[in-house]
Amino acid sequence: MTSEAQETSSPQSRIWLNMTTESNSTERLCEPPIPAQAASSSDDRFAASLRGFGPLGILAIVVILLGNAVFTGFAATLVLLWVWLSRTKWREIGYVRPTSWAGTITLGLVFGSAFKFLMKAIVMPLMGADPINQAYHYLAGNRAALPGAVFAMVVGAGFGEETVFRGYMFERLGKLFGSGVGAKVSIVLLTSILFGLAHYSVQGLAGTEQATITGLVFGAIFAVTGRIFMLMIAHAAFDLTALAIIYWDLETRVAHLVFK
């Protein structure tokens, strides 16, 4: 009887053991590997630290600002790296795909060029600025300097300054001040002052005044729209129009179009 019971129960035991083993194996397969969980948690903490204002977040700000002192285009590249590493949404710095690229490019070119003529012919003369931009007058008729100047105005100003002073600074200050109307006004004013001061060492008081006004206009547009690509194109067009006026030695003529 004992032998028969053992023989009868033995297959059942084996089946039960197999089912238990398979169940345990399935549970182990469903569990994510512990190292992967730890790596994901570590990445999340690192990204959150970059987005915050602790030691790592402040270090990121300092590095980007130091990069801006070297070349604004380099600082803008650091901003894009920060966005990626911190897992910040691209729209937070204004990188939003336009509904129409053709419309955005056209609007940027027209607005930037017209704005420069307005500044040169009316605003700056009213402020008593010298018709000649002494800092860049060496570009007059200087064909050899054109490639470098165009690169600086498109990459350094259009891409770089807009990404840093509008996209990045608005995102950082927005996290501190909030998103209300008063906060946005404060951010526009603060970034415009910083933008103006960044031009003082090269362009003096007149350049600082012009950059501050430009920062106010571009900053207000960005605060309302939250989109940066039109402003990039407008900024490049603004500077390229200034370059054309200087290169063909038209500064005095344009500055006296309205006020003789």
Buried (B, 14 or more C-beta within 10 A) or exposed (E): EEEEEEEEEEEEEEEEEEEEEEEEEEEEEEEEEEEEEEEEEEEEEBBBBBBBEEEBBEEBBEBBBEBBEEBBBBBBBBBBBBBEBBEBEBEBBBBBEBEEEEEBBEBBBEBBBBBBBEBBBBBBBEEEBBBBBEBBEEBBEEEEBEEEBBEBBBBBBBBBBBBBBBBBBBBBBBBEBEEEEEBBBBBBBBBBBBBBEBBBEEBBEBBBBBBBBBBBBBBBBBBEEBBBBBBBBBBBBBBBBBBEBBBEEBBEEBBEEEEE
